[in-house]
Amino acid sequence: MSKFEKKKVMLRYFSIAVVLTLICLAVVVKAGVIMTADKGYWDKVAKRQKRDSLLLKPTRGNILSSDGQLMASSLPEYKIYFDFQSIDKRDTALLHKMDTLWHDKLDSLCLGLHELFPERTAEEFKRHLQEGRQKPVYSKATGKTTTGSRHWLIWPRRIDYNKLCAVKQLPYINAGRFKSGFHLDTLNIRVRPFGSLAQRTVGDLYFGKDTARFGLELSFDSILRGTTGLKRYQKVLNKTIEQVVAPAIDGADIVTTIDVEMQDLAERAVVDELKEIGGEMGVAIVMEVKTGDVKAIVNMERGTDGTYAERVNRAISYRCEPGSVFKVASFLVALDDGVVDTSYVIHTGCGILDMHGRAMKDHNWRRGGYQDINVARALEVSSNIGVSHVIDHFYGSNPTRYVEGLYRIGIHEDLKLPIVGYQPPVIRMPDTKTTNRALYWSKTTLPWMSIGYETQIAPINTLAFYNAIANDGKMMRPRFVKSVMKEGQVIRVFEPEVIKQQIAKPKTIETMQTILEHVVSQGLGRKAGKGLPFKVAGKTGTAQVADQYGGYHSGVTRYWLSFAGYFPADNPRYSCIVCLKKTGLPASGGGMSGVVFHNIAEGIMAHNVKMRVEDARDSLSLLVPEVKSGNLLAADYVLSCLDVKTSGGWGGSYSEGNPVWGHATRQADDVALAKTPDEAGLMPDLTDMGARDVVFMLEKMGVRVKLTGTGRVKSQSIPYGRPLQPGMTCEVTLK
């Protein structure tokens, strides 16, 4: 047996390892060159390769209103082209046939295109198509120049499906795609039948792309988009066969909570008031109390051209100091903690109070203030001193307890809305050690926080809080989408969701509901409920807001005007918040935002009234009319038109001092009519009779008539039951 020569074997292994390493390095270097230096060349090569597969785009799902109306839908649009080199030049017979057909049908084709697209004449179409057919095309792959564009645009704009069908019937094009070279690009566009209604909430797509930009389109993109399919082409015996490997799955529809009529009503109310006051921005949200369904959401801003449109969803993203609508939260904490009750008296003095070295003022301080008022009255008149004094007095030594109370009642709750852009509230805890001035807690922080400053809250959070008060303390998460549907079948339901089962004690909630009713009935919120046939509850708010540089005193003051509440107050169905932003005086939350609230509430409740005859019928009234003395032929005609059969004679009959001049009652389809009173020779009771009937009856009895006024008889000069004699005159007063 020969000895194992270790040195020779290791040398061979080492040589093989070196060779393999060099090969690997060469591969890596070549790959790097292809990826960098030669990238442009290989990209062009790849584009020239014929694809044997094609992606199938699904149809995007619809967005529906709460009652099933289309708010957003996808419709296909097309761009049409000619490929003037679609026929293989080796197939000379077909090439010659199509060339002949082209020259024979060109004029007819251009005339047909002109009829479909009259903006361009037939001659212009002819020159345009001939230009594409004669255009030289250079191929880098072969280094040769051929004649005829492969992607020549027939019409520069997109066309709908009906126009496409008409184009396909035109001469030459109707020969088919692989002969004429006619082909198209399909593009799905998003159509909103109601235009810009709730545009920022519904959302939109990037132009020409199936990519969502904002709103529900973006939040529910995975549901709406669907699944892309795959189709392959296979050449068999000189024929191309299409084979669908994976069909496209269309997107599902989502059913929103938006009510189209309420949305339109709210938008018009906000825009009308913004134009009236010269406002910069307006927000309004209407929510269903029991479910938290958002029925309308408005976000109007004034553009550079002076028109108002939805540009940003401010209702969920615009965090600012809410102002006096926040006072309800402050007093709810105090009442729930039991530190005060509604009878607690506050000494507001002349309307100015020193609060840790800084003057706190009521809005009427120039008129002498409110003097001594209780807690309930402090909210009714929105007294800054009344609220800040209570909170500072009872929570000044332990402000953390107050902020924890705010967290407890839900005003700080992160609503986790399904719309991109939502900003949760910022209500900070006491901290005196931070170096950040925006977070530092000073002695004046608590009193000013209690009246709606030093916090950042979006309108949707404020409304959710007021909605909880209307809902007897149960806080609901605002719901924008109710369900997902596919082919008419519900495949997923988003149930109403409770965030907090009880934000405060039931007794506290009941007390606050009463106070909010009084704010509207006898406080600063009168305009919100003025003249309405139902009760309204709510709170006004007028706050100064910072300018774009973060300051408050850089010139003209800017105001954030708000009104938050619910209606009807005795049986709440809807809650609503209206916020308006304007520069300069006059500025009033109750007088401006309250007016918008009033108009929205009135419109919504009028829309919900049942307009049915059955609902207007008095159950205690006679279904058969009471026939009084007068023109009997006319009475008989009216009864016959009402399909009331009559029988019996016409004679005089009286009941309880009144002539029953035909108390007609339906009995076995017969009506018994009383006899005329003139047969008895006594003066009848003319009360409530018309002038024509009075004149006819009395003149027939030989009595002259003198009429005064218009309408129906209210009095007569000859009393009822007096014997009549020919020639007598009766003065009859009508009203």
Secondary structure, DSSP 8 states (H G I E B T S, - for coil): -----HHHHHHHHHHHHHHHHHHHHHHHHHHHHHHTTTHHHHHHHHHHS--SEEEE------EE-TTS-EEEEEEEEEEEEE-TT-S-TT-HHHHHHHHHHHHHHHHHHHHHHHHH-TTS-HHHHHHHHHHHHT-EEEETTTTEEEES-SSEESSSS-B-HHHHHHHHTSTTGGG-HHHH-EEEEEEEEEE-TTTTTTHHHH-EE-TTSS-EEEHHHHHTHHHHH-B-EEEEEEEETTEEEEEEEE--B---EEEES--HHHHHHHHHHHHHHHHHHT-SEEEEEEEETTT-BEEEEEEEEE-TTS-EE--S-HHHH--B--GGGGHHHHHHHHHHHTS--TT-EEE-TTSEEEETTEEEE-TTGGGT---EEEHHHHHHTT-HHHHHHHHHHHHTT-HHHHHHHHHHHTTT-----SSTT----B-----SS-S-TTT---TTHHHHHHTT-S-BB-HHHHHHHHHHHHTTT-EE--B-EEEEEETTEEEEE----EEES-SS-HHHHHHHHHHHHHHHHHSTTHHHHTT-SS--EEEEEEEEE--TTS-S-SSS-EEEEEEEEEESTTS--EEEEEEEEEESS---IIIIIHHHHHHHHHHHHHHHS---HHHH--TTS-SS-B--SS-HHHHHHHHHHTT---BS-----EETTEE-S-B---BTTB-B----GGGGTB----TT-BHHHHHHHHHHTT-EEEEEESSBEEEESS-TT-B--TT-EEEEEE-
